[in-house]
Amino acid sequence: MDAATKRAEARHILYAKPWVCSLPKYCFVEEMMKATALLKKQHRKVEGMFATLEKGKGDLSAALSQLANDLAAHMTIEQTIFYPAVRDIDPEMVGESYQEHAMAELALKRLIDTAPDDPTFAPKVTALKELIEHHVEEEEHDLFPAVDKKMKEEQLDALGAQLLRAFEAASEQGYELLLPEGFATSADRDQTPTPVRPHRTKRTSGGRSRRVAP
């Protein structure tokens, strides 16, 4: 089975798999956690992983694998479930979030391909961390409050349960299957294209035409 087929199978499992919690540490408290609270909790966990990597001690390869798995799973559930569900609340911010994911994913791939004893490893950890911090700040200060205000409590709880199930399934797949190869990103794959209005053509005095913004 080639890599593309494995990834397609993994995405099928991600959405088709029934609810069976095999990761109790995620299920004990979060089963009824609203969507935004669940995503914030995952943000805090990722911040702790960055702190471990920045210390430069212990098994850095294992720490990086854990970070990659959690980040890939977190981005997957946001891109495929959360963002589509809240897009109408703030289309512009959701669109920017997909692009920020794409940039972070490329930085993550570069870090994964770097040995912990390489002199560029630590700078790449810092670069990825700063991308994630900027993204998280915008989500938690702008997008999440808007979502909490617009959606009903029961909707947030139901969305949180769906995100939790998908996160567990994605975590079991691992970043190797969740992240596309090369310069392709899951964010570009998952984002629904935004319709682009055609440019209008304006006739100038010399008989020539030029495009103007819609």
MARBA-3410 file (N, C-alpha, C, O; in Angstrom, 1 decimal):
214
0.9,-1.2,0.0,0.0,0.0,0.0,0.9,1.2,0.0,1.8,1.4,0.9 ~ 0.7,2.2,-1.0,1.5,3.3,-1.0,1.1,4.4,0.0,0.0,4.2,0.6 ~ 1.9,5.5,0.1,1.6,6.5,1.2,0.3,7.2,1.0,-0.4,7.4,1.9 ~ 0.0,7.5,-0.3,-1.3,8.2,-0.6,-2.5,7.3,-0.2,-3.4,7.9,0.4 ~ -2.4,6.0,-0.4,-3.5,5.2,-0.1,-3.7,5.0,1.4,-4.8,5.0,2.0
-2.5,5.0,2.1,-2.5,4.9,3.6,-3.2,6.2,4.2,-4.0,6.1,5.1 ~ -2.8,7.3,3.6,-3.4,8.6,4.1,-4.9,8.6,3.9,-5.7,9.1,4.7 ~ -5.4,8.2,2.7,-6.8,8.2,2.4,-7.5,7.2,3.4,-8.6,7.6,3.8 ~ -6.9,6.1,3.7,-7.5,5.1,4.6,-7.6,5.7,6.0,-8.6,5.6,6.7 ~ -6.5,6.5,6.4,-6.5,7.1,7.7,-7.6,8.1,7.8,-8.3,8.2,8.9
-7.8,8.9,6.8,-8.9,9.9,6.8,-10.2,9.3,6.9,-11.2,9.8,7.5 ~ -10.4,8.1,6.2,-11.7,7.4,6.3,-11.9,6.9,7.7,-13.0,7.1,8.3 ~ -10.9,6.4,8.4,-11.0,5.9,9.7,-11.3,7.1,10.7,-12.1,6.9,11.6 ~ -10.7,8.2,10.4,-10.9,9.4,11.2,-12.4,9.8,11.3,-12.8,10.2,12.4 ~ -13.1,9.7,10.2,-14.5,10.1,10.3,-15.5,9.0,10.4,-16.6,9.2,10.9
-15.1,7.8,10.1,-16.0,6.6,10.2,-16.0,5.9,11.5,-16.9,5.2,11.8 ~ -14.9,6.1,12.2,-14.7,5.3,13.4,-15.7,5.6,14.5,-15.9,6.8,14.8 ~ -16.4,4.6,15.1,-17.3,4.9,16.2,-16.6,5.3,17.5,-15.4,5.1,17.6 ~ -17.4,5.8,18.4,-16.8,6.3,19.6,-16.4,5.2,20.6,-17.2,4.5,21.2 ~ -15.1,5.0,20.6,-14.5,4.0,21.6,-13.2,4.7,22.1,-12.2,4.8,21.4
-13.3,5.2,23.4,-12.2,5.9,23.9,-11.1,5.0,24.4,-11.2,4.3,25.4 ~ -10.0,5.0,23.7,-8.8,4.2,24.1,-7.7,5.0,24.7,-6.7,4.5,25.1 ~ -8.0,6.4,24.8,-7.0,7.3,25.5,-7.7,8.0,26.6,-8.2,9.1,26.5 ~ -7.8,7.3,27.8,-8.6,7.8,28.9,-8.2,9.2,29.4,-9.0,9.9,29.9 ~ -6.9,9.5,29.2,-6.5,10.8,29.7,-7.2,12.0,29.0,-7.3,13.1,29.5
-7.7,11.7,27.7,-8.4,12.7,27.0,-9.9,12.6,27.3,-10.6,13.6,27.1 ~ -10.4,11.5,27.8,-11.9,11.3,27.8,-12.5,11.5,29.2,-13.7,11.7,29.3 ~ -11.7,11.4,30.2,-12.2,11.4,31.6,-13.0,12.7,31.9,-14.1,12.7,32.4 ~ -12.3,13.8,31.6,-12.9,15.1,31.9,-13.5,15.8,30.7,-14.5,16.5,30.9 ~ -13.0,15.5,29.5,-13.4,16.3,28.4,-14.6,15.8,27.6,-15.0,16.4,26.6
-15.2,14.7,28.1,-16.3,14.1,27.3,-17.4,15.1,27.1,-18.1,15.1,26.1 ~ -17.7,16.0,28.1,-18.7,17.0,28.0,-18.1,18.4,27.9,-18.8,19.4,28.3 ~ -16.9,18.6,27.5,-16.3,19.9,27.4,-16.7,20.6,26.1,-16.7,20.0,25.1 ~ -17.0,21.9,26.3,-17.4,22.6,25.0,-16.2,22.7,24.1,-15.0,22.6,24.5 ~ -16.5,23.0,22.9,-15.4,22.9,21.8,-14.3,23.9,22.1,-13.1,23.5,22.0
-14.6,25.1,22.4,-13.5,26.1,22.6,-12.6,25.8,23.8,-11.4,26.0,23.8 ~ -13.3,25.2,24.9,-12.5,24.9,26.1,-11.6,23.7,25.8,-10.5,23.6,26.3 ~ -12.1,22.7,25.0,-11.2,21.6,24.6,-10.0,22.0,23.8,-8.9,21.6,24.1 ~ -10.2,22.9,22.8,-9.1,23.4,22.0,-8.1,24.2,22.8,-6.9,24.1,22.6 ~ -8.6,25.0,23.8,-7.7,25.7,24.7,-6.9,24.7,25.5,-5.7,25.0,25.7
-7.5,23.7,26.0,-6.7,22.7,26.8,-5.6,22.1,26.0,-4.5,21.8,26.5 ~ -5.9,21.8,24.7,-4.9,21.2,23.8,-3.8,22.2,23.6,-2.6,21.9,23.4 ~ -4.1,23.5,23.5,-3.1,24.6,23.3,-2.1,24.6,24.5,-0.9,24.7,24.3 ~ -2.7,24.4,25.7,-1.8,24.5,26.9,-0.9,23.3,26.9,0.3,23.4,27.3 ~ -1.4,22.1,26.4,-0.5,20.9,26.4,0.6,21.1,25.4,1.8,20.7,25.7
0.3,21.7,24.3,1.4,21.9,23.2,2.4,22.9,23.8,3.6,22.7,23.5 ~ 2.0,23.9,24.5,2.9,24.9,25.1,3.9,24.1,26.0,5.1,24.5,26.1 ~ 3.4,23.2,26.8,4.3,22.4,27.7,5.3,21.6,26.9,6.4,21.4,27.3 ~ 4.9,21.0,25.7,5.8,20.3,24.9,6.9,21.2,24.3,8.0,20.7,24.3 ~ 6.6,22.4,23.9,7.6,23.3,23.5,8.6,23.6,24.6,9.8,23.7,24.3
8.1,23.8,25.8,9.0,24.0,26.9,10.0,22.9,27.1,11.2,23.1,27.4 ~ 9.5,21.7,26.9,10.4,20.5,27.1,11.5,20.5,26.0,12.6,20.3,26.3 ~ 11.1,20.8,24.8,12.0,20.8,23.7,13.0,21.9,23.8,14.2,21.8,23.5 ~ 12.6,23.1,24.3,13.5,24.2,24.5,14.6,24.0,25.6,15.6,24.6,25.5 ~ 14.3,23.1,26.5,15.3,22.8,27.5,16.4,22.1,27.0,17.5,22.1,27.5
16.2,21.3,25.9,17.2,20.6,25.2,17.8,19.4,26.0,18.9,19.0,25.8 ~ 17.0,18.9,26.9,17.4,17.7,27.7,16.5,16.5,27.5,15.4,16.7,27.0 ~ 17.0,15.3,27.8,16.2,14.1,27.7,16.2,13.6,26.2,17.0,14.0,25.4 ~ 15.2,12.8,25.9,15.0,12.2,24.6,14.2,13.2,23.7,13.0,13.3,23.7 ~ 15.0,14.1,23.0,14.4,15.1,22.2,13.6,14.5,21.0,12.6,15.1,20.6
14.1,13.4,20.5,13.4,12.8,19.4,12.0,12.3,19.8,11.0,12.5,19.0 ~ 11.9,11.7,21.0,10.6,11.3,21.5,9.7,12.5,21.7,8.5,12.5,21.5 ~ 10.3,13.6,22.3,9.5,14.8,22.6,9.0,15.4,21.3,7.8,15.9,21.3 ~ 9.8,15.4,20.3,9.4,16.0,19.0,8.3,15.1,18.4,7.4,15.7,17.8 ~ 8.4,13.8,18.5,7.4,13.0,17.9,6.0,13.2,18.6,5.0,13.2,17.9
6.1,13.4,19.9,4.8,13.6,20.7,4.2,15.0,20.2,3.0,15.1,20.0 ~ 5.1,16.0,20.1,4.6,17.3,19.7,4.0,17.2,18.3,3.0,17.8,18.0 ~ 4.7,16.5,17.4,4.2,16.4,16.0,2.9,15.7,15.9,2.0,16.1,15.2 ~ 2.7,14.6,16.7,1.5,13.9,16.7,0.3,14.8,17.2,-0.7,14.8,16.6 ~ 0.6,15.5,18.3,-0.5,16.3,18.9,-0.8,17.5,18.0,-2.0,17.9,17.9
0.2,18.2,17.5,-0.1,19.3,16.6,-0.8,18.9,15.4,-1.8,19.5,15.0 ~ -0.4,17.8,14.7,-1.0,17.3,13.5,-2.5,16.9,13.8,-3.4,17.2,13.0 ~ -2.7,16.2,14.9,-4.1,15.9,15.3,-5.0,17.1,15.6,-6.1,17.2,15.1 ~ -4.4,18.0,16.3,-5.1,19.3,16.7,-5.5,20.1,15.4,-6.6,20.5,15.3 ~ -4.5,20.2,14.5,-4.8,21.0,13.3,-5.8,20.3,12.4,-6.6,20.9,11.8
-5.7,19.0,12.4,-6.7,18.2,11.6,-8.1,18.4,12.1,-9.0,18.6,11.2 ~ -8.4,18.4,13.4,-9.7,18.5,13.9,-10.2,19.9,13.7,-11.4,20.2,13.5 ~ -9.3,20.9,13.8,-9.8,22.3,13.6,-10.1,22.5,12.1,-11.1,23.1,11.8 ~ -9.3,22.0,11.2,-9.5,22.2,9.8,-10.7,21.5,9.2,-11.4,22.0,8.4 ~ -10.9,20.3,9.7,-12.0,19.5,9.1,-13.3,19.6,9.9,-14.4,19.3,9.3
-13.3,20.0,11.1,-14.5,20.1,11.9,-14.8,21.4,12.5,-15.9,22.0,12.2 ~ -13.9,22.0,13.2,-14.2,23.3,13.9,-14.3,24.4,13.0,-15.3,25.2,13.0 ~ -13.3,24.6,12.1,-13.4,25.8,11.2,-14.6,25.8,10.3,-15.3,26.8,10.2 ~ -15.0,24.6,9.7,-16.2,24.6,8.9,-17.4,24.9,9.7,-18.4,25.5,9.2 ~ -17.5,24.5,11.0,-18.6,24.7,11.8,-18.8,26.2,12.2,-19.9,26.6,12.4
-17.7,26.9,12.3,-17.8,28.3,12.8,-17.4,29.3,11.7,-17.3,30.5,11.9 ~ -17.2,28.9,10.4,-16.8,29.8,9.4,-17.7,31.0,9.2,-17.2,32.1,9.0 ~ -19.0,30.8,9.3,-19.9,31.9,9.1,-19.9,33.0,10.2,-20.3,34.1,10.0 ~ -19.3,32.6,11.3,-19.2,33.6,12.4,-18.1,34.6,12.1,-18.3,35.8,12.4 ~ -17.0,34.2,11.5,-15.9,35.1,11.2,-15.2,34.5,10.0,-14.1,33.9,10.2
-15.7,34.6,8.8,-15.1,34.0,7.6,-13.6,34.5,7.4,-12.8,33.6,7.0 ~ -13.3,35.7,7.6,-12.0,36.2,7.4,-11.0,35.6,8.3,-9.9,35.2,7.9 ~ -11.3,35.5,9.6,-10.4,34.9,10.6,-10.2,33.4,10.3,-9.1,32.9,10.5 ~ -11.3,32.8,10.0,-11.2,31.3,9.7,-10.3,31.1,8.5,-9.4,30.2,8.5 ~ -10.4,31.9,7.4,-9.6,31.8,6.3,-8.1,32.1,6.7,-7.2,31.3,6.2
-7.8,33.1,7.5,-6.5,33.3,8.0,-5.9,32.1,8.8,-4.7,31.8,8.7 ~ -6.8,31.5,9.6,-6.4,30.4,10.4,-5.9,29.2,9.6,-4.9,28.6,9.9 ~ -6.6,28.9,8.5,-6.1,27.9,7.6,-4.7,28.2,7.1,-3.8,27.3,7.0 ~ -4.4,29.4,6.7,-3.1,29.8,6.2,-2.1,29.8,7.2,-0.9,29.4,7.0 ~ -2.4,30.2,8.5,-1.5,30.1,9.6,-1.1,28.6,9.9,0.0,28.3,10.2
-2.1,27.7,9.7,-1.8,26.3,9.9,-0.9,25.8,8.8,0.0,25.0,9.1 ~ -1.1,26.3,7.6,-0.2,25.9,6.5,1.3,26.2,6.8,2.2,25.4,6.6 ~ 1.5,27.5,7.3,2.8,27.9,7.6,3.4,27.1,8.7,4.6,26.8,8.7 ~ 2.6,26.9,9.8,3.1,26.1,10.9,3.4,24.7,10.5,4.4,24.1,11.0 ~ 2.6,24.1,9.6,2.8,22.8,9.2,4.2,22.6,8.5,4.9,21.6,8.6
4.5,23.6,7.6,5.7,23.6,6.9,6.9,23.7,7.9,7.9,23.0,7.7 ~ 6.8,24.5,8.9,7.8,24.7,9.9,8.0,23.4,10.7,9.1,23.0,11.0 ~ 6.9,22.7,10.9,6.9,21.5,11.7,7.6,20.4,10.8,8.4,19.6,11.4 ~ 7.3,20.3,9.6,8.0,19.3,8.7,9.5,19.6,8.7,10.3,18.6,8.7 ~ 9.9,20.8,8.6,11.4,21.1,8.6,12.0,20.7,9.9,13.1,20.2,9.9
11.3,20.9,11.0,11.8,20.5,12.3,11.9,19.0,12.4,12.9,18.4,12.9 ~ 10.9,18.3,11.9,10.9,16.8,12.0,12.1,16.2,11.2,12.7,15.2,11.6 ~ 12.4,16.9,10.1,13.5,16.4,9.3,14.9,16.8,9.8,15.9,16.6,9.2 ~ 15.0,17.5,11.0,16.2,17.9,11.5,16.6,17.1,12.8,15.8,16.9,13.7 ~ 17.8,16.6,12.8,18.3,15.9,14.0,18.4,16.8,15.2,18.8,17.9,15.0
18.1,16.3,16.4,18.2,17.1,17.6,19.6,17.7,17.9,19.7,18.7,18.5 ~ 20.7,17.0,17.3,22.0,17.5,17.6,22.5,18.5,16.4,23.6,19.0,16.5 ~ 21.6,18.7,15.5,21.9,19.7,14.4,21.8,21.1,15.0,20.9,21.4,15.8 ~ 22.8,22.0,14.7,22.7,23.4,15.2,21.5,24.2,14.9,21.2,25.2,15.5 ~ 20.8,23.7,13.8,19.5,24.5,13.5,18.3,24.0,14.2,17.2,24.5,14.0
18.4,22.9,15.0,17.3,22.3,15.6,16.6,23.3,16.6,15.4,23.6,16.5 ~ 17.4,23.9,17.5,16.8,24.8,18.5,16.2,26.0,17.8,15.1,26.4,18.2 ~ 16.8,26.7,16.8,16.2,27.8,16.1,14.9,27.4,15.5,13.9,28.2,15.4 ~ 14.8,26.2,14.9,13.6,25.8,14.3,12.5,25.5,15.3,11.3,25.8,15.0 ~ 12.9,25.0,16.5,11.9,24.9,17.5,11.3,26.2,17.9,10.1,26.4,18.0
12.1,27.2,18.0,11.7,28.6,18.4,10.8,29.2,17.3,9.8,29.8,17.6 ~ 11.2,29.0,16.0,10.4,29.5,14.9,9.0,28.9,14.9,8.0,29.6,14.7 ~ 8.9,27.6,15.1,7.6,26.9,15.1,6.8,27.4,16.3,5.6,27.7,16.2 ~ 7.4,27.5,17.4,6.7,28.0,18.6,6.1,29.3,18.4,5.0,29.6,18.8 ~ 6.9,30.2,17.8,6.4,31.6,17.6,5.2,31.6,16.7,4.3,32.4,16.8
5.3,30.8,15.6,4.1,30.7,14.7,2.9,30.2,15.4,1.8,30.7,15.2 ~ 3.1,29.2,16.3,1.9,28.6,17.0,1.4,29.6,18.0,0.2,29.8,18.2 ~ 2.3,30.3,18.7,1.9,31.3,19.7,1.0,32.4,19.1,0.0,32.8,19.7 ~ 1.5,32.9,17.9,0.7,34.0,17.3,-0.7,33.4,16.9,-1.7,34.1,17.1 ~ -0.7,32.2,16.4,-2.0,31.7,15.9,-2.9,31.4,17.1,-4.1,31.8,17.1
-2.4,30.9,18.2,-3.2,30.6,19.4,-3.7,31.9,20.0,-4.9,32.0,20.4 ~ -2.9,33.0,20.0,-3.3,34.2,20.6,-4.5,34.8,19.8,-5.5,35.3,20.4 ~ -4.5,34.7,18.5,-5.6,35.2,17.7,-6.9,34.4,17.9,-8.0,34.9,18.0 ~ -6.7,33.1,18.0,-7.9,32.2,18.2,-8.5,32.5,19.6,-9.7,32.7,19.7 ~ -7.7,32.5,20.6,-8.2,32.6,22.0,-8.7,34.0,22.3,-9.6,34.2,23.2
-8.2,35.0,21.7,-8.6,36.4,22.0,-9.7,36.9,21.1,-10.5,37.8,21.4 ~ -9.8,36.3,19.9,-10.8,36.9,18.9,-11.8,35.8,18.5,-13.0,36.0,18.6 ~ -11.3,34.7,17.9,-12.3,33.7,17.3,-13.1,33.0,18.4,-14.3,32.9,18.3 ~ -12.4,32.4,19.4,-13.1,31.7,20.4,-14.2,32.5,21.1,-15.3,32.0,21.3 ~ -13.9,33.7,21.6,-15.0,34.5,22.2,-16.2,34.7,21.3,-17.3,34.7,21.7
-15.9,34.9,20.0,-17.0,35.2,19.1,-17.8,33.9,18.9,-19.1,33.9,18.8 ~ -17.2,32.7,18.9,-17.9,31.5,18.8,-18.7,31.2,20.0,-19.8,30.8,19.9 ~ -18.1,31.5,21.2,-18.9,31.3,22.4,-20.1,32.1,22.5,-21.1,31.8,23.1 ~ -20.0,33.3,21.9,-21.1,34.3,22.0,-22.2,33.9,21.0,-23.4,34.1,21.3 ~ -21.8,33.4,19.9,-22.8,33.1,18.8,-23.5,31.7,18.9,-24.7,31.6,18.6
-22.7,30.7,19.4,-23.3,29.4,19.5,-23.9,29.1,20.8,-23.5,29.6,21.8 ~ -24.9,28.2,20.8,-25.6,27.8,22.0,-24.7,26.8,22.8,-23.9,26.2,22.2 ~ -25.0,26.8,24.1,-24.2,25.9,24.9,-24.2,24.4,24.5,-23.2,23.8,24.5 ~ -25.4,24.0,24.1,-25.6,22.6,23.7,-24.8,22.3,22.4,-24.3,21.2,22.1 ~ -24.8,23.4,21.5,-24.1,23.2,20.3,-22.6,23.1,20.5,-21.9,22.3,19.9
-22.1,23.9,21.5,-20.6,23.9,21.8,-20.3,22.5,22.4,-19.2,22.0,22.2 ~ -21.2,22.0,23.3,-20.9,20.7,23.9,-20.9,19.6,22.8,-20.0,18.7,22.9 ~ -21.8,19.6,21.9,-21.9,18.6,20.9,-20.7,18.7,20.0,-20.1,17.7,19.6 ~ -20.3,19.9,19.6,-19.1,20.1,18.8,-17.8,19.6,19.5,-16.9,19.1,18.9 ~ -17.8,19.9,20.8,-16.6,19.5,21.6,-16.5,18.0,21.6,-15.4,17.4,21.5
-17.6,17.3,21.8,-17.6,15.8,21.8,-17.2,15.3,20.4,-16.4,14.3,20.4 ~ -17.6,15.9,19.3,-17.2,15.5,18.0,-15.7,15.7,17.8,-15.0,14.9,17.2 ~ -15.2,16.9,18.3,-13.8,17.2,18.2,-12.9,16.2,19.0,-11.9,15.7,18.5 ~ -13.4,15.8,20.1,-12.7,14.9,21.0,-12.6,13.5,20.3,-11.5,12.9,20.3 ~ -13.7,13.0,19.8,-13.6,11.7,19.1,-12.6,11.7,17.9,-11.9,10.8,17.7
-12.7,12.8,17.1,-11.8,13.0,16.0,-10.4,13.1,16.4,-9.5,12.6,15.7 ~ -10.1,13.8,17.5,-8.7,13.9,18.0,-8.2,12.6,18.4,-7.0,12.3,18.1 ~ -8.9,11.8,19.1,-8.5,10.5,19.5,-8.1,9.6,18.3,-7.1,9.0,18.2 ~ -9.0,9.6,17.2,-8.7,8.9,16.0,-7.5,9.4,15.3,-6.7,8.6,14.8 ~ -7.4,10.7,15.2,-6.2,11.3,14.5,-4.9,11.0,15.3,-3.9,10.7,14.7
-5.0,11.0,16.6,-3.8,10.8,17.4,-3.3,9.3,17.2,-2.1,9.1,17.2 ~ -4.2,8.4,17.0,-3.9,7.0,16.8,-3.2,6.8,15.4,-2.3,6.0,15.3 ~ -3.6,7.7,14.5,-3.0,7.6,13.1,-1.5,8.1,13.2,-0.7,7.5,12.5 ~ -1.2,9.2,13.9,0.1,9.7,13.9,0.4,10.7,12.8,-0.3,10.7,11.8 ~ 1.4,11.6,13.1,1.6,12.6,12.1,2.1,12.1,10.8,1.9,12.8,9.8
2.7,11.0,10.7,3.2,10.5,9.4,2.1,10.3,8.4,2.3,10.5,7.2 ~ 0.9,9.9,8.9,-0.2,9.8,8.0,-1.1,11.0,7.8,-1.8,11.2,6.8 ~ -1.0,11.9,8.8,-1.8,13.1,8.8,-1.2,14.2,8.0,-1.9,15.1,7.4 ~ 0.1,14.3,7.9,0.8,15.4,7.2,1.1,14.9,5.7,1.8,13.9,5.6 ~ 0.7,15.7,4.8,1.0,15.4,3.4,2.6,15.5,3.2,3.2,16.2,3.9
3.1,14.9,2.2,4.5,14.9,1.9,4.9,16.2,1.2,4.0,16.9,0.5 ~ 6.1,16.6,1.3,6.6,17.8,0.5,6.0,19.1,1.0,5.8,19.3,2.2 ~ 5.8,20.0,0.0,5.3,21.3,0.4,3.8,21.4,0.5,3.3,22.5,0.8 ~ 3.1,20.3,0.1,1.7,20.3,0.3,1.4,20.3,1.8,2.1,19.8,2.6 ~ 0.2,20.9,2.2,-0.2,21.0,3.6,-1.6,20.5,3.7,-2.4,20.6,2.8
-1.9,20.0,4.9,-3.3,19.6,5.2,-4.2,20.7,5.2,-5.4,20.6,4.9 ~ -3.7,21.9,5.5,-4.6,23.1,5.6,-5.1,23.5,4.2,-6.3,23.8,4.0 ~ -4.2,23.4,3.2,-4.6,23.7,1.8,-5.5,22.6,1.3,-6.5,22.9,0.6 ~ -5.3,21.4,1.7,-6.2,20.3,1.3,-7.6,20.4,1.9,-8.6,20.2,1.3 ~ -7.7,20.8,3.2,-8.9,20.8,3.9,-9.8,22.1,3.7,-11.0,22.0,3.9
-9.1,23.2,3.4,-9.8,24.4,3.3,-10.8,24.4,2.1,-10.4,24.1,1.0 ~ -12.0,24.8,2.3,-13.0,24.9,1.2,-12.7,26.2,0.5,-12.6,27.3,1.1 ~ -12.4,26.1,-0.8,-12.1,27.3,-1.6,-13.1,28.4,-1.4,-14.3,28.2,-1.5 ~ -12.6,29.7,-1.3,-13.5,30.8,-1.2,-13.7,31.4,-2.6,-12.8,31.7,-3.3 ~ -15.0,31.6,-3.0,-15.2,32.1,-4.3,-14.6,33.4,-4.5,-14.6,34.3,-3.6
-13.9,33.6,-5.6,-13.3,34.9,-5.9,-14.1,35.6,-7.0,-14.4,35.1,-8.0 ~ -14.4,36.9,-6.7,-15.2,37.7,-7.6,-14.3,38.1,-8.7,-13.2,38.5,-8.5 ~ -14.8,38.0,-10.0,-14.0,38.4,-11.1,-13.7,39.9,-11.1,-14.5,40.7,-10.7 ~ -12.5,40.3,-11.7,-12.2,41.7,-11.8,-13.1,42.3,-12.9,-13.4,41.7,-13.9 ~ -13.4,43.5,-12.7,-14.1,44.3,-13.7,-13.1,44.9,-14.7,-12.0,45.3,-14.2
-13.5,45.1,-15.9,-12.6,45.7,-16.9,-13.1,47.2,-17.2,-14.3,47.4,-17.5 ~ -12.2,48.1,-17.0,-12.5,49.5,-17.2,-11.8,50.0,-18.5,-10.6,49.9,-18.6 ~ -12.5,50.7,-19.3,-12.0,51.2,-20.6,-11.3,52.6,-20.3,-12.0,53.5,-19.7 ~ -10.1,52.7,-20.7,-9.4,54.0,-20.4,-9.5,54.9,-21.7,-10.0,54.5,-22.7 ~ -9.0,56.1,-21.5,-9.1,57.1,-22.6,-8.4,56.7,-23.9,-8.9,57.1,-24.9
-7.4,55.9,-23.8,-6.6,55.5,-25.0,-7.2,54.3,-25.7,-6.6,53.8,-26.6 ~ -8.3,53.9,-25.2,-8.9,52.7,-25.9,-8.5,51.4,-25.3,-9.0,50.3,-25.6 ~ -7.6,51.5,-24.3,-7.1,50.3,-23.7,-8.0,49.9,-22.5,-8.7,50.8,-22.0 ~ -7.9,48.7,-22.0,-8.6,48.3,-20.9,-7.7,47.9,-19.8,-6.6,47.4,-20.0 ~ -8.2,48.1,-18.5,-7.4,47.7,-17.4,-8.3,47.1,-16.4,-9.5,47.4,-16.3
-7.7,46.1,-15.6,-8.5,45.5,-14.5,-8.6,46.4,-13.3,-7.6,47.0,-12.9 ~ -9.7,46.4,-12.7,-9.9,47.1,-11.4,-10.4,46.2,-10.4,-11.1,45.2,-10.7 ~ -10.2,46.5,-9.1,-10.7,45.6,-8.0,-12.2,45.5,-8.0,-12.8,46.5,-8.4 ~ -12.7,44.4,-7.6,-14.2,44.3,-7.6,-14.8,45.2,-6.5,-16.0,45.2,-6.4
END
